Amino acid sequence: MKKITGKDLLRIGFEENIILGKTLDFCKNYKGSLNKGEMLNILKNVIEKPIDTFETSAFYSLAQQIIALQKEMDSDTIPLETNPKPYTVFGSNYIEEGARKQMEIAMKLPVSVAGALMPDAHQGYGLPIGGVLATRNAIIPYGVGVDIGCRMALSIYDMEESFFEENQSKFKRELIAQSNFGAGNGFRGQYRFDHRVLENQLFNENPLLKNLKDKAWAQLGSSGGGNHFVEFGIIEFAERDEQLNIEKGKYVALLTHSGSRGFGATIAGHYTQLAKKVCKLPQEAKNLAYFDLNSTEGQEYWLAMNLAGDYASACHEVIHQKMQKALGVEVLAKVENHHNFAWKEQWNGEEVIVHRKGATPASKDVMGIIPGSMTAPGFLVRGKGEPEAIQSASHGAGRQMSRTQAKKEISKTDFKAILKDHNVTLIGAGLDEAPMAYKDIHQVMEAQKNLIDVVATFTPKMVRMADDGSRED
């Protein structure tokens, strides 16, 4: 049998503690006939429910050791509250049970104050994607998410729709030339970009961030993988918007979606593991491990998170400036917003930490962008500041198929047909990002009409994504 490593066990649900060591010892001394895959399948069940291991099983002694060790460690565990605090669900008919269960666990945390599920919500790690959670003086790394500061950015050009239609080859050429996609991809040598965000003193003060600075510099202005995109489209204002000073009509616009790349992902992974060590929660809540914001670790993560957010914004700024220069066009207005972040906000007269993991800030009169899919419209919106939504809205249409399911059920023929029907030019992307993998954006918008006002509608025309639909590293 091939050797089972600590990484193998961590991947199936073990944690870095004494149980992992005992299990590695067990595997080393195992003399049975199971292969590595079979062993890992059984060990996954043993760590999840050791009490269900039969006395006749070769794994029984290991299971009993795990039970004893878990009881010993549970003495340091922070208990969850018996019943979840109430939270509001928007678009209840479109939300899977897994997301609801995750939200209920989050609402049992002793630090939770208020919560809401947006209509695009679906199951994630820790807090569901589309989950909003307000806590009292506590910050949850997985409540923010792996792609810290993932955001939308929109540049509205002083350019009519007809110019785009007549010059599509130019737009396609610049879309390819001015964007860079794929997990781990970036720029080298003289092709790197400088930005004031790289001058932040945290790169000198925090050893983790210091080691990540070169990676951050290399990936500055790139877009990663997964559902990140750079796209041209037509944005239509049904009436003049005073806040943006834009007249009624149709305009060409650039819309981008990406986050803090490998820089943010490494920060998220490091501080999530640290949180699990200092904040021991029951098994079902372990991915919601949190820091007291007054602690050294809490302050470290808070500062690193904010830097990752600034870095994500800088990546968009580089892309939009490059595209503006390449096209030689005037920008009439720009709007952007985070949707994987945590903010200090007022709630019922007290300061709380509001985690929006895949949710758009929607305080009164705050503008944001809610995309649909590569063939469905997106929306420029203005928040209404709805208290029950903790001043939030959805961050998109939300997935109705997992990536694995989409790859199995959606054919390339159907994918190409829907792109043709909507007259959309696509560069890159895998089947896991096909429009059919997403919920109906119109249903999502209807479910949150009390949370936001629609200012303008964006129709995608030319979309670029990672060539293989790859995830961020």
C-alpha positions as CSV (number, residue, x, y, z in Angstrom):
1,M,0.0,0.0,0.0
2,K,1.2,3.5,-0.8
3,K,2.2,5.6,2.2
4,I,-0.5,7.7,3.8
5,T,0.7,11.2,4.7
6,G,-0.4,13.9,7.0
7,K,-1.6,15.9,3.9
8,D,-3.8,13.0,2.9
9,L,-5.4,13.0,6.3
10,L,-5.9,16.7,6.4
11,R,-7.6,16.6,3.0
12,I,-10.3,14.2,4.3
13,G,-11.1,16.1,7.5
14,F,-8.4,15.5,10.1
15,E,-6.8,18.4,11.9
16,E,-3.2,19.1,13.0
17,N,-3.4,17.6,16.4
18,I,-2.5,14.5,18.4
19,I,-5.3,12.5,16.6
20,L,-3.5,13.0,13.3
21,G,-0.3,11.6,14.8
22,K,-2.0,8.6,16.3
23,T,-3.7,7.9,12.9
24,L,-0.4,8.1,11.1
25,D,1.1,5.6,13.5
26,F,-1.9,3.3,12.9
27,C,-1.4,3.5,9.1
28,K,2.3,2.8,9.4
29,N,1.7,-0.4,11.3
30,Y,-1.3,-1.5,9.3
31,K,-0.9,-5.0,7.8
32,G,-4.2,-5.5,6.1
33,S,-5.0,-5.8,2.3
34,L,-6.7,-2.4,1.8
35,N,-5.2,0.0,-0.8
36,K,-4.6,3.6,-0.1
37,G,-7.9,4.9,-1.5
38,E,-9.9,2.3,0.5
39,M,-8.0,3.2,3.7
40,L,-8.7,6.9,3.3
41,N,-12.4,6.3,2.7
42,I,-12.6,4.3,6.0
43,L,-10.5,6.8,7.9
44,K,-12.8,9.6,6.7
45,N,-15.7,7.8,8.3
46,V,-13.8,7.0,11.4
47,I,-12.8,10.7,12.1
48,E,-16.3,11.9,11.3
49,K,-18.2,9.3,13.4
50,P,-15.7,7.1,15.4
51,I,-18.5,5.8,17.6
52,D,-20.0,4.0,14.5
53,T,-16.9,1.8,14.1
54,F,-17.7,-1.9,14.8
55,E,-15.8,-3.9,17.4
56,T,-14.9,-6.4,14.7
57,S,-13.3,-3.7,12.5
58,A,-9.5,-3.5,12.2
59,F,-10.0,0.2,12.9
60,Y,-11.9,-0.2,16.2
61,S,-8.9,0.4,18.5
62,L,-8.1,3.6,16.5
63,A,-11.7,4.7,16.8
64,Q,-11.7,4.2,20.6
65,Q,-8.4,6.3,20.8
66,I,-10.0,9.0,18.8
67,I,-13.1,9.1,21.0
68,A,-11.0,9.4,24.1
69,L,-8.8,12.1,22.7
70,Q,-11.8,14.0,21.3
71,K,-13.4,14.0,24.8
72,E,-10.2,15.3,26.3
73,M,-9.9,18.0,23.8
74,D,-13.6,18.9,24.1
75,S,-13.0,20.1,27.6
76,D,-11.4,23.2,26.0
77,T,-14.2,23.5,23.4
78,I,-16.3,26.7,23.3
79,P,-19.9,25.4,23.4
80,L,-22.5,26.5,20.8
81,E,-25.8,27.9,22.0
82,T,-28.6,25.4,22.0
83,N,-30.9,27.2,19.5
84,P,-29.8,29.5,16.7
85,K,-30.5,33.2,16.9
86,P,-33.2,34.3,14.4
87,Y,-32.0,35.4,11.0
88,T,-33.8,36.5,7.8
89,V,-33.9,34.6,4.5
90,F,-34.5,36.4,1.2
91,G,-35.5,34.3,-1.8
92,S,-36.3,31.3,0.4
93,N,-37.5,29.1,-2.5
94,Y,-34.1,29.3,-4.2
95,I,-31.8,28.4,-1.3
96,E,-30.5,24.8,-0.7
97,E,-30.8,23.1,2.7
98,G,-27.0,23.0,3.1
99,A,-26.7,26.8,3.1
100,R,-29.5,27.0,5.7
101,K,-27.9,24.5,8.0
102,Q,-24.6,26.3,7.8
103,M,-26.3,29.6,8.6
104,E,-28.0,28.0,11.6
105,I,-24.7,26.8,13.0
106,A,-23.3,30.3,12.5
107,M,-26.2,31.8,14.4
108,K,-25.4,29.5,17.4
109,L,-21.9,31.0,17.9
110,P,-21.8,32.9,21.2
111,V,-20.4,36.0,19.4
112,S,-23.2,36.1,16.8
113,V,-25.6,39.1,16.9
114,A,-27.6,39.0,13.7
115,G,-27.6,37.2,10.3
116,A,-29.2,37.1,6.9
117,L,-29.2,34.8,3.8
118,M,-29.2,36.5,0.4
119,P,-31.3,35.0,-2.4
120,D,-28.1,33.8,-4.3
121,A,-26.9,31.8,-1.2
122,H,-25.4,28.3,-1.5
123,Q,-23.3,26.1,0.6
124,G,-19.6,27.0,1.1
125,Y,-17.0,26.5,3.9
126,G,-17.9,27.9,7.3
127,L,-20.4,30.7,6.5
128,P,-22.4,29.9,3.4
129,I,-21.7,31.9,0.3
130,G,-24.4,34.6,0.3
131,G,-24.4,34.7,4.1
132,V,-24.2,37.9,6.1
133,L,-23.2,37.6,9.8
134,A,-22.8,40.3,12.4
135,T,-20.7,39.4,15.4
136,R,-19.7,41.2,18.6
137,N,-16.0,42.0,18.6
138,A,-15.0,38.9,16.7
139,I,-13.6,38.3,13.3
140,I,-14.1,34.9,11.4
141,P,-11.6,34.2,8.6
142,Y,-13.9,31.8,6.9
143,G,-16.7,34.3,7.4
144,V,-14.8,36.5,5.0
145,G,-13.8,33.7,2.7
146,V,-10.7,32.5,0.9
147,D,-10.7,35.2,-1.8
148,I,-10.5,38.2,0.5
149,G,-11.7,41.4,-1.0
150,C,-13.2,39.7,-4.1
151,R,-15.0,42.6,-5.8
152,M,-16.7,44.1,-8.8
153,A,-15.5,47.1,-10.7
154,L,-17.4,48.9,-13.5
155,S,-16.1,51.6,-15.8
156,I,-18.7,53.4,-17.9
157,Y,-17.2,54.8,-21.2
158,D,-18.2,57.9,-23.1
159,M,-18.9,55.6,-26.1
160,E,-22.0,54.6,-27.9
161,E,-23.1,51.0,-28.5
162,S,-22.7,51.3,-32.2
163,F,-18.9,51.9,-31.8
164,F,-18.6,48.6,-30.0
165,E,-20.6,46.7,-32.6
166,E,-18.5,48.2,-35.5
167,N,-15.2,47.5,-33.8
168,Q,-15.5,44.2,-32.1
169,S,-12.2,42.9,-33.4
170,K,-10.4,45.8,-31.7
171,F,-12.2,45.1,-28.4
172,K,-11.4,41.4,-28.6
173,R,-7.7,42.2,-29.3
174,E,-7.5,44.5,-26.3
175,L,-9.4,42.2,-24.0
176,I,-6.8,39.5,-24.7
177,A,-3.8,41.9,-24.5
178,Q,-4.8,43.8,-21.4
179,S,-6.0,40.9,-19.1
180,N,-4.2,37.9,-17.6
181,F,-6.0,34.8,-16.3
182,G,-5.5,31.5,-14.6
183,A,-4.6,30.2,-11.1
184,G,-1.0,31.1,-10.3
185,N,-0.6,33.3,-13.4
186,G,1.0,36.7,-13.2
187,F,3.6,39.0,-14.8
188,R,7.4,38.8,-14.9
189,G,10.2,41.3,-15.1
190,Q,9.4,44.6,-16.9
191,Y,5.8,43.5,-17.4
192,R,5.0,43.9,-13.7
193,F,3.1,46.9,-12.5
194,D,3.9,49.2,-9.6
195,H,1.2,50.5,-7.3
196,R,1.1,52.4,-4.0
197,V,-0.5,49.3,-2.3
198,L,2.9,47.6,-2.4
199,E,4.4,50.4,-0.3
200,N,2.2,49.4,2.7
201,Q,4.3,49.1,5.9
202,L,2.6,45.8,6.7
203,F,4.8,44.1,4.1
204,N,7.7,44.9,6.4
205,E,6.0,44.4,9.8
206,N,4.2,41.1,9.3
207,P,6.6,38.1,8.4
208,L,3.8,36.3,6.5
209,L,3.1,39.3,4.3
210,K,6.7,40.0,3.8
211,N,7.2,36.6,2.3
212,L,4.1,37.2,0.1
213,K,5.1,40.6,-1.3
214,D,6.9,39.3,-4.4
215,K,3.9,37.0,-5.3
216,A,1.6,40.0,-4.8
217,W,3.7,42.1,-7.1
218,A,3.9,39.4,-9.7
219,Q,0.1,38.9,-9.7
220,L,-0.9,42.6,-9.5
221,G,-3.3,43.4,-12.3
222,S,-4.2,39.8,-13.1
223,S,-7.5,38.0,-12.6
224,G,-7.0,34.4,-11.5
225,G,-9.4,31.6,-12.2
226,G,-12.8,30.3,-11.2
227,N,-15.7,32.7,-11.8
228,H,-13.4,35.7,-12.3
229,F,-13.9,37.7,-15.5
230,V,-13.1,40.8,-17.5
231,E,-15.9,41.7,-19.9
232,F,-17.3,44.4,-22.2
233,G,-21.0,45.1,-22.3
234,I,-23.7,47.6,-22.9
235,I,-25.1,49.4,-19.8
236,E,-28.5,51.1,-20.2
237,F,-29.8,53.9,-17.9
238,A,-33.6,54.2,-18.2
239,E,-33.3,57.8,-16.8
240,R,-30.7,60.3,-15.8
241,D,-28.7,59.4,-12.7
242,E,-27.8,62.5,-10.6
243,Q,-25.3,60.7,-8.4
244,L,-23.2,59.5,-11.3
245,N,-24.1,62.5,-13.5
246,I,-24.9,60.2,-16.4
247,E,-27.7,60.9,-18.9
248,K,-30.4,58.4,-20.0
249,G,-29.1,56.1,-22.7
250,K,-26.8,53.2,-23.6
251,Y,-23.1,53.2,-23.1
252,V,-20.2,50.8,-23.6
253,A,-18.8,49.6,-20.2
254,L,-16.0,47.4,-18.8
255,L,-16.9,45.1,-15.9
256,T,-14.4,43.1,-13.9
257,H,-14.7,40.5,-11.2
258,S,-11.7,39.2,-9.2
259,G,-10.1,39.3,-5.8
260,S,-6.8,39.2,-4.0
261,R,-5.3,36.3,-5.9
262,G,-2.8,34.0,-4.2
263,F,-1.9,36.7,-1.8
264,G,-5.4,36.8,-0.2
265,A,-5.8,33.0,-0.4
266,T,-2.6,32.4,1.6
267,I,-3.6,35.0,4.2
268,A,-7.0,33.2,4.5
269,G,-5.5,29.8,4.9
270,H,-2.9,30.8,7.4
271,Y,-5.2,32.7,9.7
272,T,-8.0,30.1,9.4
273,Q,-5.6,27.5,10.7
274,L,-4.5,29.8,13.5
275,A,-8.1,30.6,14.5
276,K,-8.8,26.9,14.8
277,K,-5.9,26.5,17.2
278,V,-6.9,29.4,19.5
279,C,-10.7,29.0,19.1
280,K,-11.8,25.4,19.5
281,L,-15.4,24.9,18.4
282,P,-17.5,21.7,18.0
283,Q,-16.8,19.7,14.9
284,E,-19.8,21.1,13.0
285,A,-18.6,24.7,13.6
286,K,-14.8,24.3,13.3
287,N,-14.7,26.3,10.0
288,L,-16.3,29.3,11.9
289,A,-13.3,29.6,14.3
290,Y,-12.9,33.2,15.2
291,F,-10.5,35.7,16.8
292,D,-11.3,38.2,19.5
293,L,-10.7,41.5,17.7
294,N,-8.7,42.8,20.7
295,S,-6.3,39.9,20.5
296,T,-2.9,40.0,18.8
297,E,-4.1,37.4,16.3
298,G,-7.3,39.3,15.7
299,Q,-5.6,42.5,15.0
300,E,-3.1,40.8,12.7
301,Y,-5.8,39.2,10.6
302,W,-7.9,42.4,10.5
303,L,-4.9,44.4,9.2
304,A,-4.0,41.7,6.7
305,M,-7.6,41.4,5.5
306,N,-7.8,45.1,4.9
307,L,-4.5,45.0,3.0
308,A,-5.8,42.1,0.9
309,G,-8.9,44.2,0.1
310,D,-6.8,47.2,-0.9
311,Y,-4.7,44.8,-3.1
312,A,-7.8,43.4,-4.8
313,S,-8.9,47.0,-5.5
314,A,-5.5,47.8,-6.9
315,C,-5.7,44.8,-9.3
316,H,-8.9,46.2,-10.7
317,E,-7.5,49.7,-11.0
318,V,-4.5,48.4,-13.0
319,I,-6.8,46.5,-15.4
320,H,-9.2,49.4,-15.9
321,Q,-6.4,52.0,-16.4
322,K,-4.7,49.7,-19.0
323,M,-8.0,49.2,-20.9
324,Q,-8.8,52.9,-20.8
325,K,-5.4,53.8,-22.2
326,A,-5.5,51.1,-24.9
327,L,-8.9,52.2,-26.1
328,G,-8.2,55.9,-25.7
329,V,-11.6,56.5,-24.2
330,E,-13.0,58.8,-21.5
331,V,-14.5,57.2,-18.4
332,L,-17.8,58.9,-17.4
333,A,-18.1,57.1,-14.0
334,K,-16.6,54.2,-12.1
335,V,-18.3,52.0,-9.4
336,E,-16.8,49.2,-7.4
337,N,-17.6,47.1,-4.3
338,H,-16.1,44.3,-2.2
339,H,-18.2,41.2,-1.5
340,N,-15.9,38.9,0.5
341,F,-15.0,41.1,3.5
342,A,-15.8,42.3,7.0
343,W,-16.7,45.8,8.1
344,K,-17.1,47.6,11.4
345,E,-20.7,48.9,11.3
346,Q,-23.4,50.1,13.7
347,W,-26.2,47.6,14.5
348,N,-29.0,48.5,16.9
349,G,-26.9,51.1,18.5
350,E,-23.7,49.1,19.0
351,E,-20.6,48.5,16.9
352,V,-20.5,45.0,15.3
353,I,-18.3,43.2,12.7
354,V,-20.4,42.5,9.6
355,H,-19.1,39.6,7.5
356,R,-20.4,39.6,3.9
357,K,-19.2,36.3,2.3
358,G,-20.5,36.7,-1.2
359,A,-22.9,39.6,-0.4
360,T,-22.9,43.2,-1.6
361,P,-22.9,46.1,0.8
362,A,-26.3,47.9,0.4
363,S,-26.4,50.7,2.9
364,K,-28.7,53.6,2.1
365,D,-27.6,55.2,-1.2
366,V,-24.5,53.0,-1.5
367,M,-23.9,51.8,-5.0
368,G,-22.9,48.3,-6.0
369,I,-22.8,45.9,-8.9
370,I,-24.7,42.5,-9.1
371,P,-23.7,40.4,-12.1
372,G,-25.8,37.7,-13.6
373,S,-23.9,35.3,-15.8
374,M,-22.0,35.5,-19.1
375,T,-25.4,35.6,-20.9
376,A,-27.6,37.1,-18.3
377,P,-27.8,40.8,-17.4
378,G,-26.1,42.4,-14.4
379,F,-27.3,45.4,-12.5
380,L,-25.9,48.6,-11.2
381,V,-27.8,49.1,-7.9
382,R,-28.3,51.5,-5.1
383,G,-28.8,50.2,-1.5
384,K,-31.9,50.9,0.6
385,G,-30.2,50.1,3.9
386,E,-32.6,47.4,4.9
387,P,-32.0,46.4,8.5
388,E,-33.3,42.8,8.2
389,A,-30.7,42.2,5.5
390,I,-28.0,43.9,7.6
391,Q,-27.8,46.5,4.8
392,S,-26.8,43.9,2.2
393,A,-27.8,42.3,-1.1
394,S,-26.8,39.4,-3.2
395,H,-23.4,39.4,-5.0
396,G,-24.7,37.7,-8.1
397,A,-27.1,35.1,-9.4
398,G,-25.6,32.3,-7.3
399,R,-24.8,28.8,-8.3
400,Q,-27.6,26.2,-8.8
401,M,-25.1,23.5,-9.8
402,S,-21.8,22.6,-8.2
403,R,-18.8,22.8,-10.5
404,T,-18.6,19.0,-10.7
405,Q,-22.3,18.7,-11.5
406,A,-22.1,21.3,-14.2
407,K,-19.2,19.5,-15.9
408,K,-21.2,16.3,-15.9
409,E,-24.6,17.7,-17.0
410,I,-23.8,20.5,-19.4
411,S,-22.6,19.7,-22.9
412,K,-20.3,21.9,-25.0
413,T,-22.9,21.9,-27.7
414,D,-25.5,23.4,-25.3
415,F,-22.9,25.9,-24.0
416,K,-22.1,27.2,-27.5
417,A,-25.8,27.4,-28.4
418,I,-26.7,29.6,-25.5
419,L,-23.7,31.9,-26.2
420,K,-24.9,32.2,-29.9
421,D,-28.5,32.9,-28.9
422,H,-27.3,35.8,-26.7
423,N,-24.7,37.0,-29.2
424,V,-21.9,36.8,-26.6
425,T,-18.3,36.3,-27.6
426,L,-16.5,34.1,-25.0
427,I,-12.7,33.8,-24.5
428,G,-11.8,31.0,-22.2
429,A,-14.0,29.5,-19.4
430,G,-14.9,25.9,-18.6
431,L,-18.3,24.1,-18.5
432,D,-18.4,24.8,-14.8
433,E,-19.0,28.5,-15.6
434,A,-21.7,27.9,-18.2
435,P,-24.8,30.1,-17.7
436,M,-27.0,27.1,-16.9
437,A,-24.9,26.5,-13.8
438,Y,-26.4,29.7,-12.3
439,K,-29.7,30.7,-10.8
440,D,-32.1,32.9,-12.7
441,I,-30.8,36.4,-12.0
442,H,-34.3,37.9,-12.5
443,Q,-35.8,35.7,-9.7
444,V,-32.9,36.7,-7.5
445,M,-33.4,40.4,-8.2
446,E,-37.2,40.1,-7.5
447,A,-36.5,38.4,-4.2
448,Q,-34.4,41.4,-3.1
449,K,-36.4,44.3,-4.5
450,N,-36.8,45.7,-1.0
451,L,-33.0,45.8,-0.5
452,I,-31.9,47.7,-3.6
453,D,-33.0,49.9,-6.4
454,V,-31.8,49.2,-9.9
455,V,-30.0,52.1,-11.5
456,A,-28.9,50.6,-14.8
457,T,-28.8,47.2,-16.6
458,F,-25.6,45.7,-18.0
459,T,-25.8,43.3,-20.9
460,P,-22.6,41.2,-21.5
461,K,-21.2,41.2,-25.0
462,M,-17.6,40.0,-24.8
463,V,-16.3,37.9,-21.9
464,R,-12.9,36.6,-20.9
465,M,-12.3,34.1,-18.2
466,A,-9.5,31.6,-17.3
467,D,-8.8,29.3,-20.3
468,D,-9.5,26.1,-18.3
469,G,-12.0,27.5,-15.8
470,S,-9.2,27.0,-13.2
471,R,-9.6,27.8,-9.5
472,E,-7.3,30.2,-7.6
473,D,-4.3,28.6,-5.9
